[in-house]
Each structure stands twice: as structure tokens, then as C-alpha cells.
Amino acid sequence: MNWRTFTPLGWLIAGVALLMAIGLLVWGWNNLWAWLPWSGEARLDRAEDRADYAEGDASARRLESQGNAAQVARTEAYGDLRIRIEGERAAAVTEARSAPDATEPLAADRAARLHAADRGVCNLAAASCATPAEAP
């Protein structure tokens, strides 16, 4: 069969087949080298993976530093509260030991002093004190 004997429909089919073959070759050539480690696509994939990892790592470090800052603030608040409570306790112990009635049985004014010292401690650390209904 001679190429001159093709009908217009034959030429159309041959043209479409040629375009499909060229498209297949272009697609194959583009994907032929993509799997190689030094190809542009492989380098781009590695760069995107590194960027994703760095973003996740930065987020984790930011959350860790926020948690550490909150923990330091709570520790400092506890230390300050502990120092104030120990100061109140030391003052109450000193006052109780130096009171003129320290060796006598508990009187009403002494009970009032002790109760006032307890209330002073409870004002500093309200969560650790009994409510009035629970108090003896």
C-alpha cells in the first residue's frame, strides 16, 4: 500500500495515531528520569520532606518551651507560697513558745491566738485548709 492511496479518513487516523505516539514519547521521556536520585523531582521531594520535618520540629520545640515556661512559673509560685507559709508558721511557733501562758492549759485567748495564726496560714493557702463546716 502506498502512502498516496490513503483516504482522508485514513490520513485522519494516521495523524491521530502520530499525535498519540508523540504524546506517549513526551510523557515517557518526562518520567524516564524522574526516579533518579539527582533528578529535579527527587530533589524537590527531599526538600519538601526536610521542610515538613523542620516545621514539625519547630512546632514541637515551641510547645516544649511554652510548657517549660509554665512549669517554671508554677514552681516559682509554689516556692513563694512555701516561704510565706513557713514564715507564718515560724512566727506562730515563736509567739506560742514565748507566750507567758505557754506552759499553762489552753485558755480562750490562747485558743483565739492559735486560731488567728491558722487563719493567717489558710489565707495564704486556702486550698489546704478545712472549710468552716469541717473545722472542729
C-alpha positions in Angstrom: 0.0 0.0 0.0 1.3 3.4 -1.0 1.0 6.4 1.2 -0.7 8.2 -1.6 -3.6 5.8 -1.6 -4.8 6.7 1.9 -8.2 8.2 2.0 -8.9 11.3 4.1 -10.2 9.1 6.9 -7.0 7.1 6.7 -5.0 10.3 6.9 -7.0 11.4 9.9 -6.5 8.1 11.7 -2.7 8.2 10.9 -2.5 11.8 12.2 -4.2 10.9 15.4 -2.0 7.9 15.9 1.1 10.0 15.2 0.0 12.6 17.8 -0.7 9.9 20.3 2.7 8.4 19.7 4.4 11.7 20.2 2.4 12.4 23.4 3.4 8.9 24.7 7.1 9.6 23.9 7.0 13.0 25.6 5.3 11.6 28.7 7.7 8.7 28.8 10.7 11.0 28.4 9.5 13.2 31.3 9.0 10.2 33.6 12.1 8.3 32.4 14.5 10.3 34.6 12.2 11.2 37.5 13.1 8.2 39.6 16.8 9.0 39.6 18.1 10.5 42.9 19.7 13.5 41.2 16.7 14.4 39.2 14.9 17.7 39.9 11.7 16.0 41.1 13.6 13.8 43.6 15.5 16.8 44.9 12.2 18.7 45.2 10.6 15.8 47.1 13.6 15.6 49.5 13.5 19.4 50.1 9.7 19.3 50.8 10.3 16.4 53.3 13.0 18.4 55.1 10.8 21.5 55.2 7.9 19.4 56.7 10.2 17.9 59.3 11.7 21.2 60.2 8.2 22.7 60.6 7.0 19.9 62.8 10.2 20.1 64.9 9.9 23.8 65.4 6.3 23.4 66.5 7.3 20.7 69.0 10.1 22.9 70.3 7.7 25.9 70.6 5.2 23.8 72.6 8.0 22.4 74.8 9.3 25.9 75.6 5.8 27.1 76.5 5.3 24.1 78.8 8.7 24.7 80.4 7.8 28.4 81.0 4.5 27.4 82.6 6.2 24.9 84.8 8.8 27.4 85.9 6.1 29.9 86.8 4.2 27.3 88.8 7.4 26.2 90.6 8.2 29.9 91.5 4.7 30.5 92.7 4.9 27.3 94.9 8.3 28.4 96.3 7.0 31.8 97.1 3.9 30.4 98.8 6.0 27.9 100.7 8.3 30.6 102.0 5.4 32.8 103.1 3.7 29.8 104.9 6.9 28.8 106.6 7.3 32.5 107.8 3.8 32.5 109.2 4.4 29.1 110.9 7.8 30.3 112.4 6.2 33.5 113.7 3.3 31.5 115.3 5.7 29.0 116.8 7.9 31.7 118.2 4.9 33.6 119.6 3.4 30.4 121.1 6.7 29.5 122.8 7.3 33.0 124.1 3.8 33.5 125.4 3.6 33.9 129.2 1.0 31.1 129.3 2.9 28.6 127.2 3.1 26.0 130.0 -0.5 26.5 131.3 -3.6 24.7 130.0 -5.2 26.2 126.9 -7.2 29.3 127.7 -9.7 31.1 125.5 -7.4 34.0 124.5 -4.6 31.5 123.6 -7.1 29.4 121.5 -8.0 32.7 119.8 -4.3 33.4 119.0 -3.8 29.9 117.7 -6.9 30.2 115.6 -5.8 33.6 114.2 -2.4 32.0 113.2 -4.2 29.1 111.5 -6.4 31.6 109.6 -3.2 33.5 108.5 -1.8 30.3 107.0 -5.2 29.5 105.5 -5.3 32.9 103.9 -2.1 32.1 102.1 -3.0 28.5 101.1 -6.8 28.4 101.1 -6.9 25.0 99.2 -5.1 23.2 102.1 -7.4 24.4 104.9 -10.7 22.9 106.1 -13.9 24.8 105.4 -15.7 26.2 108.4 -18.1 23.2 108.3 -15.2 20.8 108.5 -13.3 22.7 111.2 -13.5 21.3 114.7 
